[in-house]
Amino acid sequence: MRVFMVVAALMALPGCDGGVTAGVPPEVMRLKDAALIARGGEVFAQHCATCHGARAEGAPDWRRRDAEGFFPPPPLDDSAHAWHHPLPNLRAMIRDGSAPGQGRMPAWGTQLSDQDIDAAIAWIQSLWSPEVYAAWLEMDRRARLP
């Protein structure tokens, strides 16, 4: 049944053909580039794991606000909400950090290149199940429509 659901979800994507979706920019395709994912793992380990956990599992009690009213760092694997955000938003959050008063995510744009940010995102996405990735891809596609 799970295989059927994955196939059905992938078939629902317009122009789906062997993992390449027509009309979707190449930068949002699921990257299976081992070198890029490995680089993303290094970036994540050096800059993100302290807060989000070594396997992107998030902080304990990440759903509960702390004494200052902020949520702790959430999981970035497919167990939380990172996959609910289109690629430009993921990039902006890493580059610019949380909006003032909205969280504690630091801005990494002065320390990480755009390529490093994309590599970290590729590594995070490599943790997502095929079902979650397919749902994210469709959501990201819809967010890019004019």
PATI-16910 format. One record per atom (N, C-alpha, C, CB): z, y, x. Coordinates in steps of 0.1 Angstrom, whole numbers, padded with zeros to 4 digits, always signed. Glycine has a CB too. Layout:
<sites>
ZYX ...
</sites>
This chain:
<sites>
+0000-0012+0008 +0000+0000+0000 +0000+0013+0009 +0012+0000-0009 +0008+0012+0020 +0008+0024+0028 -0005+0027+0035 +0019+0022+0039 -0012+0016+0039 -0026+0018+0045 -0035+0024+0034 -0031+0005+0050 -0034+0020+0022 -0042+0025+0011 -0039+0040+0009 -0040+0018-0002 -0027+0044+0010 -0023+0058+0008 -0029+0067+0019 -0008+0059+0007 -0028+0061+0031 -0034+0069+0043 -0049+0071+0041 -0030+0062+0056 -0055+0060+0038 -0070+0060+0036 -0073+0070+0025 -0076+0046+0034 -0066+0069+0014 -0069+0078+0002 -0067+0092+0006 -0060+0074-0010 -0056+0095+0014 -0053+0109+0018 -0064+0114+0027 -0040+0110+0025 -0069+0106+0036 -0079+0110+0046 -0093+0112+0038 -0081+0100+0057 -0095+0103+0029 -0108+0104+0021 -0108+0117+0013 -0110+0092+0013 -0096+0122+0009 -0095+0134+0000 -0099+0146+0008 -0081+0135-0005 -0098+0145+0021 -0102+0157+0030 -0117+0158+0030 -0097+0155+0044 -0122+0170+0027 -0136+0172+0026 -0143+0169+0039 -0139+0187+0022 -0154+0161+0038 -0162+0158+0050 -0155+0150+0060 -0166+0171+0056 -0146+0142+0056 -0138+0134+0066 -0148+0123+0071 -0126+0128+0059 -0149+0122+0084 -0158+0112+0090 -0152+0108+0104 -0172+0118+0091 -0145+0097+0104 -0140+0092+0116 -0130+0101+0123 -0151+0089+0126 -0122+0108+0115 -0112+0117+0121 -0117+0131+0124 -0107+0111+0134 -0129+0134+0121 -0134+0147+0123 -0138+0153+0110 -0147+0148+0133 -0131+0164+0106 -0133+0170+0093 -0143+0182+0094 -0120+0174+0087 -0154+0181+0087 -0164+0191+0087 -0158+0204+0081 -0176+0187+0079 -0161+0215+0087 -0156+0228+0081 -0142+0232+0086 -0156+0228+0067 -0135+0224+0093 -0122+0227+0098 -0124+0230+0113 -0112+0215+0096 -0119+0241+0117 -0120+0245+0132 -0115+0234+0141 -0113+0258+0134 -0121+0232+0152 -0117+0221+0161 -0102+0222+0165 -0126+0221+0173 -0097+0234+0166 -0083+0236+0171 -0073+0230+0162 -0080+0250+0174 -0076+0227+0150 -0066+0221+0141 -0068+0206+0139 -0067+0227+0127 -0078+0200+0146 -0079+0186+0146 -0067+0179+0153 -0093+0182+0152 -0064+0168+0148 -0053+0160+0155 -0058+0157+0169 -0049+0148+0147 -0051+0162+0178 -0055+0160+0192 -0049+0147+0197 -0050+0172+0201 -0057+0139+0203 -0053+0126+0208 -0055+0126+0224 -0060+0114+0202 -0056+0138+0229 -0058+0141+0243 -0044+0138+0250 -0063+0155+0246 -0044+0127+0257 -0031+0122+0263 -0026+0133+0273 -0033+0109+0270 -0035+0139+0281 -0031+0149+0290 -0025+0161+0283 -0042+0153+0299 -0031+0166+0273 -0026+0177+0265 -0012+0174+0259 -0036+0182+0254 -0011+0163+0253 +0002+0159+0247 +0012+0158+0258 +0000+0145+0239 +0009+0152+0269 +0019+0151+0280 +0023+0165+0284 +0013+0143+0292 +0013+0174+0286 +0017+0188+0290 +0026+0194+0279 +0004+0196+0292 +0023+0192+0266 +0031+0197+0255 +0045+0191+0256 +0025+0194+0242 +0046+0178+0260 +0059+0172+0261 +0068+0179+0272 +0058+0158+0264 +0061+0183+0283 +0068+0190+0294 +0072+0204+0289 +0058+0191+0306 +0063+0211+0282 +0066+0224+0278 +0078+0223+0268 +0054+0231+0270 +0078+0214+0259 +0088+0212+0249 +0101+0209+0256 +0085+0201+0239 +0101+0199+0265 +0113+0196+0273 +0120+0207+0280 +0110+0184+0282 +0111+0216+0286 +0116+0227+0294 +0121+0239+0285 +0106+0232+0303 +0114+0241+0274 +0117+0253+0267 +0123+0251+0253 +0105+0261+0265 +0121+0240+0247 +0125+0238+0233 +0136+0228+0230 +0113+0234+0225 +0137+0218+0239 +0146+0206+0236 +0160+0210+0236 +0144+0196+0247 +0164+0220+0243 +0178+0225+0243 +0183+0227+0229 +0180+0237+0252 +0175+0234+0221 +0179+0237+0207 +0174+0227+0197 +0173+0251+0203 +0161+0222+0199 +0155+0213+0188 +0157+0198+0191 +0141+0216+0187 +0163+0195+0202 +0166+0181+0206 +0154+0175+0214 +0168+0173+0193 +0157+0165+0222 +0147+0159+0231 +0136+0153+0224 +0154+0148+0239 +0138+0147+0212 +0127+0141+0204 +0124+0150+0191 +0131+0127+0199 +0127+0163+0192 +0125+0172+0181 +0132+0169+0169 +0110+0173+0178 +0144+0163+0170 +0152+0158+0159 +0160+0169+0153 +0161+0147+0163 +0161+0181+0159 +0168+0192+0153 +0183+0191+0156 +0166+0193+0139 +0190+0202+0153 +0205+0202+0155 +0212+0195+0143 +0209+0217+0155 +0223+0189+0146 +0231+0183+0135 +0234+0194+0124 +0245+0177+0140 +0234+0190+0112 +0237+0199+0101 +0227+0211+0101 +0251+0205+0102 +0215+0209+0104 +0205+0219+0104 +0202+0225+0091 +0192+0214+0110 +0206+0219+0080 +0204+0224+0067 +0215+0234+0062 +0202+0213+0057 +0226+0235+0070 +0238+0242+0066 +0239+0255+0075 +0250+0234+0068 +0240+0266+0068 +0241+0279+0076 +0254+0279+0084 +0241+0291+0066 +0253+0286+0096 +0265+0287+0104 +0273+0299+0100 +0261+0288+0119 +0284+0302+0107 +0293+0312+0104 +0286+0326+0103 +0305+0313+0113 +0275+0328+0110 +0268+0340+0110 +0257+0341+0100 +0262+0343+0124 +0256+0330+0092 +0245+0329+0081 +0232+0324+0085 +0244+0343+0076 +0231+0319+0098 +0218+0314+0103 +0218+0299+0102 +0215+0318+0117 +0206+0293+0100 +0204+0279+0100 +0202+0275+0114 +0192+0274+0092 +0209+0263+0118 +0206+0258+0132 +0192+0254+0133 +0216+0246+0135 +0187+0251+0146 +0173+0247+0148 +0170+0235+0140 +0171+0245+0163 +0159+0235+0132 +0155+0223+0124 +0148+0213+0132 +0147+0228+0112 +0146+0201+0127 +0138+0191+0133 +0123+0196+0133 +0139+0177+0126 +0116+0193+0143 +0101+0196+0143 +0093+0184+0142 +0098+0203+0156 +0100+0172+0141 +0092+0160+0138 +0088+0161+0123 +0101+0147+0141 +0084+0150+0117 +0080+0152+0103 +0091+0150+0093 +0069+0141+0100 +0103+0151+0097 +0114+0150+0088 +0119+0163+0082 +0126+0143+0095 +0113+0174+0086 +0118+0187+0081 +0106+0195+0076 +0125+0195+0092 +0105+0208+0079 +0095+0216+0073 +0085+0222+0082 +0102+0227+0066 +0085+0219+0095 +0075+0225+0104 +0061+0222+0099 +0077+0219+0119 +0059+0210+0094 +0045+0207+0090 +0041+0214+0077 +0044+0192+0087 +0050+0222+0071 +0046+0230+0059 +0040+0243+0063 +0058+0232+0051 +0038+0246+0076 +0033+0259+0081 +0019+0257+0087 +0043+0265+0090 +0010+0266+0084 -0003+0265+0090 -0003+0268+0105 -0013+0275+0083 -0013+0264+0112 -0013+0266+0127 -0010+0280+0131 -0026+0261+0132 -0017+0290+0125 -0014+0304+0130 +0001+0307+0129 -0022+0314+0122 +0008+0302+0119 +0022+0305+0117 +0030+0298+0127 +0027+0301+0103 +0027+0285+0131 +0034+0278+0141 +0032+0285+0154 +0029+0263+0142 +0020+0289+0157 +0018+0297+0170 +0026+0310+0170 +0003+0300+0171 +0026+0317+0159 +0033+0330+0159 +0048+0328+0160 +0030+0337+0146 +0054+0318+0154 +0068+0315+0155 +0072+0312+0170 +0072+0303+0146 +0064+0305+0177 +0067+0302+0191 +0065+0314+0199 +0058+0290+0196 +0054+0321+0197 +0051+0333+0205 +0060+0344+0203 +0036+0337+0202 +0063+0347+0190 +0071+0359+0186 +0086+0356+0183 +0064+0366+0174 +0089+0344+0180 +0103+0341+0176 +0106+0345+0162 +0113+0348+0185 +0118+0343+0158 +0122+0346+0144 +0122+0362+0142 +0136+0341+0141 +0119+0365+0130 +0120+0380+0126 +0134+0384+0128 +0115+0382+0112 +0137+0397+0132 +0151+0401+0133 +0159+0399+0121 +0151+0416+0136 +0171+0393+0123 +0180+0390+0112 +0176+0377+0105 +0180+0401+0103 +0165+0370+0108 +0161+0358+0101 +0164+0345+0108 +0146+0359+0099 +0168+0346+0121 +0171+0334+0128 +0173+0336+0143 +0159+0323+0126 +0174+0326+0150 +0177+0327+0165 +0166+0322+0174 +0190+0320+0168 +0154+0319+0168 +0143+0314+0176 +0139+0325+0185 +0131+0309+0167 +0140+0322+0198 +0135+0333+0208 +0120+0334+0208 +0141+0330+0222 +0115+0345+0213 +0101+0347+0215 +0097+0341+0229 +0097+0362+0214 +0087+0332+0229 +0082+0326+0241 +0069+0332+0246 +0081+0311+0239 +0064+0342+0239 +0051+0347+0243 +0049+0353+0257 +0047+0357+0233 +0060+0357+0263 +0059+0363+0276 +0061+0352+0287 +0070+0374+0278 +0066+0340+0283 +0068+0329+0292 +0058+0318+0291 +0082+0324+0290 +0052+0317+0279 +0043+0306+0277 +0029+0311+0274 +0047+0297+0265 +0019+0305+0280 +0005+0309+0277 +0001+0304+0263 -0005+0304+0288 -0010+0309+0257 -0015+0303+0245 -0018+0288+0246 -0027+0311+0240 -0022+0284+0258 -0025+0270+0260 -0012+0262+0260 -0033+0268+0274 -0002+0267+0266 +0011+0260+0266 +0017+0259+0252 +0021+0267+0275 +0015+0269+0244 +0020+0269+0230 +0012+0259+0222 +0018+0283+0223 -0001+0258+0224 -0009+0248+0217 -0006+0234+0222 -0024+0251+0219 -0003+0233+0234 +0001+0219+0240 +0014+0215+0233 +0002+0220+0255 +0024+0224+0232 +0037+0221+0226 +0035+0217+0212 +0047+0232+0227 +0026+0224+0205 +0023+0220+0191 +0016+0207+0190 +0014+0231+0184 +0007+0204+0199 +0001+0191+0199 +0011+0180+0201 -0010+0190+0210 +0021+0182+0210 +0031+0172+0212 +0039+0170+0200 +0040+0176+0224 +0043+0181+0194 +0051+0180+0181 +0043+0172+0171 +0055+0194+0176 +0031+0176+0169 +0022+0169+0159 +0020+0154+0162 +0009+0176+0158 +0021+0151+0175 +0020+0137+0178 +0031+0128+0173 +0019+0135+0194 +0042+0135+0169 +0054+0128+0164 +0052+0126+0149 +0066+0136+0166 +0043+0133+0142 +0041+0132+0128 +0034+0119+0124 +0034+0144+0123 +0038+0114+0113 +0031+0102+0107 +0017+0106+0103 +0039+0096+0095 +0008+0096+0102 -0006+0100+0097 -0006+0106+0083 -0014+0087+0097 +0004+0102+0075 +0004+0108+0061 +0008+0123+0062 +0014+0100+0052 +0018+0126+0070 +0023+0139+0071 +0012+0148+0078 +0036+0140+0079 +0006+0142+0088 -0004+0150+0095 -0016+0153+0085 -0010+0143+0107 -0020+0143+0077 -0031+0145+0068 -0027+0156+0057 -0034+0132+0060 -0015+0156+0053 -0010+0166+0043 -0010+0180+0050 +0004+0163+0038 -0006+0180+0063 -0006+0193+0070 -0020+0198+0072 +0001+0192+0084 -0029+0189+0076 -0043+0193+0078 -0049+0200+0066 -0051+0181+0083 -0047+0193+0054 -0052+0199+0042 -0045+0212+0038 -0050+0189+0030 -0032+0213+0040 -0025+0226+0038 -0031+0237+0047 -0010+0224+0039 -0032+0234+0060 -0038+0243+0070 -0052+0247+0066 -0037+0237+0084 -0060+0238+0062 -0074+0241+0057 -0074+0251+0046 -0081+0228+0053 -0065+0248+0036 -0064+0257+0024 -0059+0271+0028 -0055+0252+0014 -0050+0272+0038 -0045+0285+0042 -0056+0293+0049 -0033+0283+0052 -0066+0287+0054 -0076+0294+0062 -0088+0298+0053 -0082+0285+0073 -0088+0294+0040 -0098+0298+0031 -0097+0313+0028 -0097+0290+0018 -0109+0319+0027 -0109+0334+0024 -0103+0337+0010 -0123+0340+0025 
</sites>
